[in-house]
Amino acid sequence: MEKANHSTDDFERNQELASYQVFGTEPELELDEIVKLASKLCEVPIALISFNNGNHHWFKARLGFEDKEIYLENSISSKAIQTPDEILEIYDLRADERFQDHPMLKGDRNTRFCASVPLISKNGFAIGNLIIVDTIPKTLNDNQRAILRILGRQTMHHLNLRRKRLLLEAAQLKLEEQNKLLEETAHELNDYKTALDSSAIVAITDVKGNILVVNDTFCKISGYSREELIGQNQNIVSSHYHSRAFWNNMWRTIGAGKIWRDEIRNQTKSGDYYWVETTIVPLLDENTNKPIKYISIRQDVTEQKNIQQAEFQSLLFAQEVDRDNFAEDLHEGLAQRLVAIRLSMQMLESKLKGYIPPGATSTIDFISEQLKEAIDETKNLAIELMPRSMMQDGIVSSLTNYLARIQMKYNVACSFESKFQTIETTSKNKDITLYRVIVSIIEKTILSKVIESIHLRINNEPYLTVSMEIQCIPLLGHNISKPLSSYLGFMGQLTKRIELSGGQLIIEDSDDNLTTEIRIQYD
Amino acid sequence: MKQFNILQVEDNEGDVFLIKEAFKEAGSNVNIIVARNGREAIEYLNNCAAIPSMIIPDLILLDINLPKLNGHQVLKYCKSSEFKEIPIIILSTSSASDDIVNAYKNYANCYITKPLELVDYIDTIKSIESYWLKLTQLPNSMLNEPI
């Protein structure tokens, strides 16, 4: 038998009783049989299994007794029944002063003998009693006492089993609920996956970018089979289009556990390009908070990108056509008019030969000289808008002329190395793009800095590469000049233009921002 | 002295004046009809085809940079019209290879870049005069003069 816990803490005891979930429940066969056995073997007409909550005594099983419950107001008698470890046996209740107010003695109840064993819980609380009652005073023999104890233990044994079963049932119920929730979540997740798979290109990679999982859409757009992709680095679809800085930024962002988003140009197995708006979400280790995997979700935006590029290109084209027309108007129209005026004046001079007063000749010469300068300036303006040589001899002669003008105008030391005279492989569009970008960068630099020298090199082996170094003089009182690469809007435009012509623009400023390296390469 | 009729297609007033003066200096009997733009030139030729009293030019001097149909378009039109036999001399400031090659591809009879100095200018016009009006036989003269 469990050792009784004599703590007076009713709260803990009541908690213990509550854990058995027995109070006020329906009768149970096993306990009914125990009271039958107790009555039979102890030869008494009344046997009860009682649980009490304070002075409220409720009978789970009862034999020979009408009431389902009684209230014991007398605390002494209540405690007297509740506390002993062993059997409490009272030969004659009526003869015992302690029980004079006991409800068992009230009314027509003819209670005389009473014996009870406490029901001790696993934690040592007396949560109830097995009670036998007789209408005559009596004493139990040792056999009967032993039986009573055994039956008390059996009762408790049953209650313990019952509690375990209830706990198990509750646990099972909870499990079922959780299972259901899990199933629902799994279902929901599957819905998400289906939706994502049907709408996006999805891949999961390890921290080095090796592909672990790809969905069907990924396979479809890239032209590779799943077997070809799994285990490969994800740069298998790279089109080698974006700059190193672009990728460095991406790795830095996702490496820090942050979400990265941008548009990427990829390449299919057969070499075609496709644009994807890409979101990369790092999956972090719970403990270290460092990425362990990356999920990339991409949307095919090739069509939008193509439209965008076509729009930009046609805008650029329209701009070039405008410039060309305007340059032609200046060169062929205005400049030619001035030429004709100058020639007409010379004609007049020759017709008046011999009649011109000595002082007037110098005036005529002055006007003629001024007209010549105006003609040259007009033609230069036209050339700056659209080099005539661009249309005839291509970029090299245009750049030579341009640098010669810069050298004259701003006293800048210029050098130009070119391995060839014309870019055979390139289109006029590429020529104009390169020319415009190089000129734009120089003009931008002239606006913000004092240029000392410009070194320009064009090479086409193995790929067309333009490299330019602009060296500046520190401005007095302006030790910290802005790096050229920081003009983001401006550089963005140029980068976009170079990209549209199939190339890549890289601008690097030295630490003192006095030297800027510009590289434009096509591959 | 025989009079030659030249259709000059030129929008620049200065050039119109200069050419007239230069021909005068060369001493030829030349009647210059001026069209100020491409459309006027084509209209003039159309009128020649329709109205018998109109003077059909012996020679056409054509600028490339013109308002309302440029020189190339006028050239193309002329060389596919019923007056395709009239020699067309391109007189342009442009020395762009595209312009030159295109002009010959469209059957221009010669391409001359306008000189920038007066002496050269007069020399050029004199050369045109001595070559086209004196040395060569022009198809139109055969038609205009009764045999």
Boltz contact constraints between the chains, C-beta under 6 A:
constraints:
  - contact:
      token1: [A, 332]
      token2: [B, 65]
      max_distance: 6.0
  - contact:
      token1: [A, 332]
      token2: [B, 93]
      max_distance: 6.0
  - contact:
      token1: [A, 336]
      token2: [B, 12]
      max_distance: 6.0
  - contact:
      token1: [A, 336]
      token2: [B, 93]
      max_distance: 6.0
  - contact:
      token1: [A, 337]
      token2: [B, 12]
      max_distance: 6.0
  - contact:
      token1: [A, 337]
      token2: [B, 14]
      max_distance: 6.0
  - contact:
      token1: [A, 339]
      token2: [B, 116]
      max_distance: 6.0
  - contact:
      token1: [A, 340]
      token2: [B, 12]
      max_distance: 6.0
  - contact:
      token1: [A, 340]
      token2: [B, 14]
      max_distance: 6.0
  - contact:
      token1: [A, 340]
      token2: [B, 15]
      max_distance: 6.0
  - contact:
      token1: [A, 340]
      token2: [B, 18]
      max_distance: 6.0
  - contact:
      token1: [A, 341]
      token2: [B, 14]
      max_distance: 6.0
  - contact:
      token1: [A, 343]
      token2: [B, 18]
      max_distance: 6.0
  - contact:
      token1: [A, 343]
      token2: [B, 118]
      max_distance: 6.0
  - contact:
      token1: [A, 343]
      token2: [B, 121]
      max_distance: 6.0
  - contact:
      token1: [A, 344]
      token2: [B, 14]
      max_distance: 6.0
  - contact:
      token1: [A, 344]
      token2: [B, 17]
      max_distance: 6.0
  - contact:
      token1: [A, 346]
      token2: [B, 118]
      max_distance: 6.0
  - contact:
      token1: [A, 347]
      token2: [B, 21]
      max_distance: 6.0
  - contact:
      token1: [A, 391]
      token2: [B, 96]
      max_distance: 6.0
  - contact:
      token1: [A, 392]
      token2: [B, 96]
      max_distance: 6.0
  - contact:
      token1: [A, 392]
      token2: [B, 97]
      max_distance: 6.0
